[in-house]
Amino acid sequence: MSVQSTLGGSNFRVPPQAPPMFTATSKSLISDTKALIEKSRKLQDQLASNITEKDAAFNNVVLPMAYDENAMGLAIPIIGFYQAVSTSQELRDSSTEAEKLLDDFSIESAMREDIYKLVDAALKKAEKLDPESQRLLEKEQKSFVRNGLGIPAGPKRDRFKEIKKRLSELGIVFQKNLNEETGGLWFTPEELDGVPEDVVSSFKKGEGENAGKVWMTFKYPDLFPVQKYCKNAETRKQVMIANENKCNQNVPLFREAIILRDEAARLLGFKNHAAFKIDDKMVKTPEWVDNFLGDLRKRLAPGGLAEIDKLKQLKKEDLASRGKEKEYDDHYYLWDHRFYDRLMLEKEFSLDQQKVAEYFPIQTTIHGMLEIFEQIFGLVFVEITGGSRDKISPSGNGSEIVWHPDVQVFAVWDDETEGGGFVGYLYLDLHPREGKYGHAANFNLQPGFIDEKGNRRYPATALVCNFSKPTPKKPSLLKHDEVTTLFHELGHGIHDLVGRTKYSRFHGTNVVRDFVEAPSQMLENWCWTPSQLKSLSHHWSYLSPEYLTAWQESNSSSSQPPKKMPDELIKNIVRTEHVNDALHYLRQLHFGMFDMAIHEPESHEAIEKLKISELYNHLRKDISKLDGPEVFGKKDDWGNGEATFGHLMGGYDAGYYGYLSSQVYSTDMFYTAFKADPLNKEQGRRYRHMVLEKGGSQDEMETLKAFLGREPSTEPFYKELGISK
């Protein structure tokens, strides 16, 4: 297996481009940022003073700015990345401050009328350009218009600029509050009855008034096991309500942002923020989105109610089996769902997630995933460890090419059939730390592009996740949904790595928001394919003699399980793919419809009067039909869920529907190219070169149609969910 055979071994080749360095200090971050801004501003000033509108052309206006954008792309993502991964509060704060300086500068640049006039004049020249350069020119001009330069100079334009600046501040503070959220709840071991012992034993122990209790944080490795396994409904209810209120300082920020967005959209002449945002997406109009979400809701609603009926029955039986039949009140609550969803998988589908996880130790699973990508896309991943890191580090010190000792780094190459050239760097940062970004995400660290001399720059991309840490007695084990998450995020990483565009603007995952999830979602299908599950699996007791001993200590009466996952267990996993799917998609619809509702108000007055948290909770109840605290007489303002996740503040505003519409595209691509043979190398190469490589360098709908050979269809998605008419 090439991943392992080349681990720092004799095959080690030094890549033609050194990896980025992670040596910033809180001081250098700010001074480097100021220097970058200065250099860029100077270029804009020179263009404005040296070139007239009459002389303005692509090569003397847009191209120099594109080269500057390429160069800035080598530094900017990393400057902002520290706030997600650094262990130093000081460095995280500087990173946030630097990002604010960069955001302010990008607003200033986007509002430069002198540069806008030159770009507009260059576009009107209608020169014959290559398609990617033409696209860059058009996008550049449109971006100025969308940034308010179509508004005549004066108070309205100044107000627009003021709003842009404030929105940028709000977004940064909102995400920082989420990253640095440190809340939690104290529980006695009895209140956590049912939660796996290894989870509870990892919780902080209480002292003084909390002696005998443990502290559960709202971070995923604590939160999810409690929601899924805790038998005490009161505990689950407390956890659910507290988790929806863990970041209430974000509530006023969210409110201010949606009011300002609406005002800004109206200043630009759009009916509302949704119309403004969707204007340059794949689907073009809010009406399309509303119809799509409405149709999906109509098709899913009966299935959701049927699923709730089944789950209620299970809840009734479960409570009776524990002598608690009196607690059954014919309701199915929000805090019941993760628990009974898991119980149903165990009872009706014999799917014990803890058993499944024993076959997915994180390191062998990652190697298995990389091997799949090697096969279908023609890549080779070489992990860089020990002395090899010193060899490729520009300073000769290998510890400076990562931001934390836990981080793994890979050099990625084309295999022989693809020409054997260098592709880029992949980093994996897998476990939780204080102050670290709390979800799973892919971060581009450096884009790829072609520089002024015609040479290719290669990308660097990072996966930041929060899977539980290994211990001497047990490796880090992934549940099946975590395997799927990892595959999904790695999918973004591959999209980023294999991008081959001229300009960094269009590199990799720099595609429209309603397409960006499709390539990753498509790869999730591999996690439901029996042959792939078999090859990814590797029981943890085979990892080392020490682990075997540890396994035997806790399973003294059993013989060692097979090394690969048994077919019966695989069959059980695959059978569960669509269990409670209607409820899953209704939850996504709740986010998508809430997002559209707050961004499509009747009037500006309507948005100012809108009770946002009430709407969020009311819509959730209305769409998912799961009961909440309102059953106990609480008003709809019992929680502030909109303040607890970053999407609607971090770029998915009037865009959350993209998770669902891109699922339509991804299912269509999978059915068309891979369903018959998931490891089809020919289709894999076609997909790599026709879809992933192109990034945003051409209209994404054209990319999709070229790959499918026709217009995309919702039919495969509806068929997959069993709701096609």
Residue pairs with C-beta under 8 A, 6 or more apart in sequence:
1 367
1 371
2 371
2 374
2 380
2 381
2 382
2 415
3 367
3 370
3 371
3 374
3 381
3 382
3 383
4 367
5 11
6 12
6 380
6 382
6 383
7 382
7 383
7 385
8 383
8 384
8 385
8 386
8 387
8 388
11 382
12 382
12 384
12 388
12 391
13 382
13 411
13 413
14 391
14 392
15 392
15 411
15 422
15 425
15 458
16 422
16 458
17 422
17 457
17 458
18 392
18 393
18 394
19 392
19 393
19 401
19 409
19 425
19 460
20 74
20 78
20 401
20 425
20 445
20 446
20 460
21 393
21 394
21 395
21 400
21 401
22 78
22 400
22 401
22 402
22 403
23 395
23 400
24 32
24 78
24 79
24 82
24 91
25 91
26 88
26 90
26 91
26 93
26 94
27 94
29 79
29 82
29 91
29 94
29 95
29 97
29 98
30 94
30 97
30 98
30 101
32 75
32 79
32 98
33 79
33 98
33 101
33 102
34 101
36 72
36 75
36 76
36 102
37 101
37 102
37 105
39 68
40 68
40 72
40 105
40 109
41 105
41 108
41 109
43 64
43 65
43 68
44 65
44 109
44 112
44 115
47 60
47 61
47 64
47 65
47 115
47 118
48 112
48 114
48 115
48 118
51 60
51 61
51 118
53 117
53 118
53 121
54 121
56 117
56 118
56 119
56 121
56 122
56 125
57 122
57 125
57 127
58 122
58 125
58 127
58 129
58 133
58 137
61 115
61 118
61 119
61 122
62 119
62 122
62 133
62 136
62 137
62 140
63 133
65 115
65 140
66 136
66 503
66 505
67 451
67 452
69 503
69 504
69 505
70 447
70 449
70 451
70 457
70 503
70 504
73 446
73 447
73 449
73 504
73 507
74 446
74 447
74 457
76 102
77 443
77 444
77 445
77 446
77 447
78 445
78 446
79 95
79 98
79 99
79 102
80 95
80 98
80 99
80 102
81 95
81 403
81 443
81 445
81 462
82 91
82 92
82 94
82 95
82 403
83 92
83 93
83 95
83 96
83 99
83 176
83 179
84 179
84 436
84 437
84 443
84 464
85 403
85 404
85 429
85 433
85 436
85 437
85 464
86 92
86 95
86 403
86 435
87 404
87 433
87 434
87 435
87 436
89 435
92 179
92 180
92 435
96 172
96 176
99 172
100 168
100 169
100 172
103 168
103 169
103 172
104 165
104 168
107 147
107 161
107 164
107 165
107 168
109 115
110 143
110 144
110 147
110 148
110 164
111 147
111 148
111 149
111 157
111 161
111 164
113 149
113 153
115 144
116 141
116 144
116 149
119 137
119 140
119 141
119 144
120 141
120 144
122 137
123 137
123 138
123 141
129 137
130 502
131 697
131 698
132 501
132 502
132 503
132 506
132 697
132 698
133 502
135 506
135 697
135 698
135 699
136 503
136 505
136 506
139 505
142 280
144 150
146 268
146 276
146 280
147 164
148 157
148 160
148 161
148 164
148 264
148 267
148 268
149 157
150 268
150 269
151 157
151 160
151 267
151 268
156 267
159 263
159 267
160 264
160 267
160 268
163 260
163 263
163 264
163 267
164 264
166 256
166 260
167 257
167 260
167 261
167 264
170 253
170 256
170 257
170 260
170 649
171 257
171 649
171 650
173 253
174 250
174 253
174 254
174 257
174 643
174 646
174 649
174 650
175 646
175 649
175 650
177 247
177 249
177 250
177 253
178 247
178 250
178 438
178 644
178 645
178 646
179 435
179 436
179 437
179 438
180 435
181 218
181 246
181 247
181 438
182 217
183 217
183 218
183 242
183 246
184 215
184 216
184 217
184 218
184 222
185 215
185 216
185 238
185 239
185 242
186 206
186 210
186 213
186 214
186 215
186 216
187 213
187 214
187 216
187 235
188 212
188 213
189 200
189 212
189 214
190 232
191 230
191 232
191 234
191 235
192 200
192 214
192 216
192 226
192 230
192 232
192 235
193 230
193 231
193 232
194 229
194 230
194 231
194 232
195 225
195 226
195 229
195 230
196 225
196 229
196 354
198 474
199 221
199 222
199 225
199 226
199 229
200 214
202 221
202 468
203 214
203 215
203 216
203 222
204 214
204 215
205 213
205 214
205 215
206 212
206 213
206 214
206 215
216 222
216 223
216 226
216 239
217 223
218 242
218 243
218 246
219 432
219 438
219 466
220 438
220 439
220 466
221 432
221 466
221 467
221 468
223 239
223 243
224 338
226 235
226 236
226 239
227 236
227 239
227 240
227 335
227 338
227 339
228 338
228 339
228 341
228 342
228 353
229 339
229 342
230 236
230 239
230 339
231 322
231 339
233 327
233 333
233 335
233 336
236 335
236 336
236 339
237 333
237 335
237 629
239 335
240 334
240 335
241 629
241 638
241 639
243 644
244 638
244 639
244 640
244 641
244 644
245 639
245 640
246 644
247 640
247 643
247 644
248 640
248 643
249 643
250 640
250 643
250 644
250 649
251 612
251 613
251 640
251 642
251 643
253 643
253 649
254 612
254 642
254 643
254 648
254 649
255 612
257 649
258 273
258 598
258 599
258 607
258 610
258 612
258 653
259 607
259 608
261 273
261 599
261 653
262 272
262 273
262 599
262 601
262 604
262 607
263 604
264 273
264 276
265 271
265 272
265 273
265 275
265 276
266 272
266 604
268 276
270 276
270 279
272 286
272 599
272 600
272 601
273 599
273 600
273 653
273 654
274 286
274 289
274 596
274 599
274 600
274 654
275 285
275 286
275 600
276 654
277 599
277 653
277 654
277 655
278 284
278 285
278 286
278 288
278 289
278 654
278 655
280 512
281 512
281 513
281 514
281 655
281 658
282 512
282 514
282 515
282 661
282 700
282 701
283 289
283 292
283 514
283 661
286 596
286 600
286 654
289 596
289 657
289 661
290 596
290 600
292 657
292 660
292 661
292 714
293 589
293 592
293 593
293 596
293 657
293 660
296 585
296 589
296 660
297 586
297 589
297 593
297 623
299 718
299 721
299 723
299 725
300 582
300 585
300 586
300 589
300 721
300 723
301 582
301 586
303 581
303 582
303 722
303 723
304 582
304 583
304 586
304 624
304 625
305 625
306 582
307 580
307 582
307 583
308 332
308 583
308 625
308 626
310 344
311 332
311 336
311 337
311 340
311 341
311 344
311 580
312 330
312 332
314 340
314 343
314 344
314 347
315 328
315 332
315 336
315 340
316 325
316 328
318 340
318 343
319 325
319 327
319 328
320 328
331 627
331 631
332 340
332 626
332 627
333 626
333 627
333 628
333 631
334 620
334 626
334 627
334 628
336 626
337 583
337 626
341 579
341 580
341 583
342 353
344 579
344 580
345 351
345 353
345 576
345 579
346 352
346 353
349 572
349 575
349 576
349 579
350 572
351 572
351 573
351 576
353 479
353 480
354 479
355 569
356 479
356 480
356 565
356 569
356 573
357 477
357 478
357 479
357 480
358 477
358 539
358 540
358 541
358 561
359 537
359 538
359 539
359 540
359 564
359 565
359 569
360 477
360 478
360 479
360 480
360 482
360 483
360 536
360 537
360 538
361 475
361 476
361 477
361 478
361 538
361 540
361 543
362 430
362 467
362 470
362 475
362 476
362 477
362 478
363 475
363 476
364 538
364 543
365 478
365 483
365 486
365 536
365 538
366 428
366 486
368 535
368 536
368 537
368 538
369 486
369 487
369 490
369 536
370 381
370 410
370 490
371 535
372 526
372 532
372 535
372 536
372 679
373 379
373 381
373 490
373 494
374 380
374 381
374 415
375 679
375 681
375 684
376 678
376 679
376 680
376 681
376 683
376 684
376 685
376 687
376 688
377 494
377 498
377 684
377 685
377 687
377 688
377 692
378 414
378 415
378 417
378 418
378 681
378 684
378 685
378 688
379 412
379 413
379 414
379 415
379 418
379 423
379 494
379 497
379 498
380 412
380 413
380 414
380 415
381 410
381 411
381 412
381 426
382 410
382 411
382 412
382 413
383 408
383 409
383 410
384 392
384 401
384 409
384 410
384 411
386 398
387 398
388 398
389 398
389 399
389 401
389 402
389 409
390 396
390 397
390 398
391 398
392 398
392 401
392 411
393 400
393 401
399 405
401 409
402 409
402 427
403 429
404 429
404 433
406 429
406 430
406 431
406 433
407 427
407 428
407 429
408 427
408 428
408 430
409 425
409 426
409 427
409 428
410 425
410 426
410 427
410 428
411 422
411 425
412 422
412 423
412 424
412 425
412 426
412 497
413 420
413 421
413 422
413 423
414 420
414 421
414 422
414 423
418 685
422 458
423 458
423 497
423 498
424 448
424 458
424 459
424 460
424 461
424 496
424 497
425 445
425 458
425 459
425 460
425 461
426 460
426 461
426 462
426 463
426 493
426 497
427 445
427 460
427 461
427 462
427 463
428 462
428 463
428 465
429 436
429 462
429 463
429 464
429 465
430 463
430 465
430 466
430 467
430 476
431 465
431 466
431 467
431 468
431 469
431 476
432 438
432 466
432 468
432 469
436 464
436 466
437 464
438 466
439 466
440 463
440 464
440 465
440 466
440 485
440 486
440 488
440 489
441 463
441 464
441 489
442 461
442 462
442 463
442 464
442 489
442 490
442 492
442 493
442 496
442 509
443 461
443 462
443 464
444 459
444 460
444 461
444 496
444 507
444 508
444 509
445 459
445 460
445 461
445 462
446 457
446 459
446 460
447 457
447 459
447 499
447 504
447 507
447 508
447 510
448 456
448 457
448 458
448 459
448 499
448 500
448 501
448 504
448 507
448 508
449 456
449 457
449 501
449 502
449 503
449 504
449 507
450 456
450 457
450 502
450 503
451 457
459 496
459 497
459 499
459 507
459 508
461 492
461 493
461 496
461 497
461 508
462 493
463 486
463 489
463 490
463 493
465 485
465 486
465 489
467 476
467 478
467 482
467 486
468 476
468 477
469 476
470 476
472 546
472 550
473 550
473 553
474 540
474 547
474 550
475 540
475 543
475 547
477 540
478 486
480 527
480 573
483 527
483 536
484 524
484 527
487 520
487 523
487 524
487 526
487 527
488 520
488 521
488 523
488 524
489 520
490 523
491 519
491 520
491 521
491 522
491 523
491 524
492 509
492 516
492 519
492 520
494 519
494 523
494 692
495 508
495 509
495 519
495 520
495 692
495 695
496 507
496 508
496 509
497 508
498 508
498 688
498 692
498 693
499 506
499 507
499 508
499 509
499 692
499 693
499 695
500 693
500 694
500 695
501 507
501 694
501 695
501 696
501 697
502 697
503 697
504 510
505 696
506 695
506 696
506 697
507 695
507 696
508 695
509 516
509 695
510 695
510 696
511 695
511 696
511 700
512 696
512 700
513 651
513 652
513 655
513 658
514 655
514 657
514 658
514 661
514 662
515 658
515 662
515 665
515 700
515 704
516 658
516 662
517 658
517 659
517 662
517 663
517 666
518 662
518 663
518 665
518 666
518 669
518 704
519 666
519 691
519 692
520 666
521 662
521 663
521 666
521 667
522 666
522 667
522 669
522 670
522 674
524 666
525 666
525 670
525 674
525 675
525 678
526 532
526 678
527 533
528 573
528 574
528 577
529 574
529 678
530 567
530 570
530 571
530 574
531 678
531 679
532 678
532 679
533 565
533 570
533 573
533 574
534 564
534 565
534 567
534 570
537 564
537 565
538 563
538 564
539 560
539 561
539 562
539 563
539 564
539 565
540 547
540 551
541 547
541 548
541 551
541 552
541 560
541 561
542 548
542 563
548 560
551 560
552 560
578 720
578 721
578 722
581 721
582 721
583 624
583 626
585 660
585 721
586 623
586 624
586 625
587 624
588 659
588 660
589 623
589 660
590 619
590 620
590 623
590 624
591 647
591 656
591 659
592 656
592 657
592 659
592 660
593 619
593 623
594 615
594 616
594 619
594 620
594 642
595 648
595 652
595 653
595 654
595 655
595 656
595 657
596 654
596 657
597 615
597 619
598 607
598 610
598 612
598 615
598 648
599 653
599 654
600 654
601 607
601 610
611 636
611 637
612 642
613 636
613 637
613 639
613 640
613 641
613 642
614 635
614 636
614 637
615 636
616 639
616 640
616 641
616 642
617 628
617 630
617 636
617 637
617 638
617 639
617 641
618 636
620 626
620 628
620 641
621 627
621 628
621 630
628 634
628 638
628 639
629 638
629 639
630 636
630 638
642 648
647 656
648 656
652 658
663 717
664 712
664 713
664 714
664 716
664 717
665 704
665 712
667 716
667 717
667 720
668 708
668 712
668 713
668 715
668 716
668 717
669 687
669 691
669 704
669 707
669 708
670 716
671 716
671 720
672 707
672 708
672 709
672 716
673 680
673 683
673 686
673 687
673 707
674 680
674 683
674 684
674 687
677 683
686 707
687 707
690 703
690 706
690 707
691 703
691 704
691 707
694 703
701 712
704 712
705 711
705 712
715 724
718 724
718 725
